[in-house]
Amino acid sequence: MVMETPKRPTPEKQIDEQEEYATRGPFASIFGGSVARLLDQALIVGKMEQTIAILADSTNLSYKTTKEALEKLVKMGFVTPTRKLGNAQAYQFQVENHLSGLLACGAEFQRQRTDL
């Protein structure tokens, strides 16, 4: 009797699964784009401080794209730079002040979408 070892996903499949995870949030699925992916991340992390590198990794965006999207959100008042963590600037989503209604709408859309 030959036992088969579980197959690991191929690198292409891993990338597809990562991309799907990064783009299946409510804002990215409705609006698309890098700002929408960051807003989806706000649903997940809330007020937790994150660096550009962490956000880039979790949203599957490049560092440069993440930085540009964060700058837009900072100008809109949705994100605030907080403190330096080593050489990296940390940022925090303003979920209580500016984003609460928007995030509640996104969360409700996500619940309805997963109930289908």
Secondary structure, DSSP 8 states (H G I E B T S, - for coil): ----------HHHHHHHHHHHHH-SHHHHHT-SHHHHHHHHHHHHTT--EEHHHHHHHHT--HHHHHHHHHHHHHHTSEEEEEEETTEEEEEE-TTTTSHHHHHHHHHHHHHHHH-
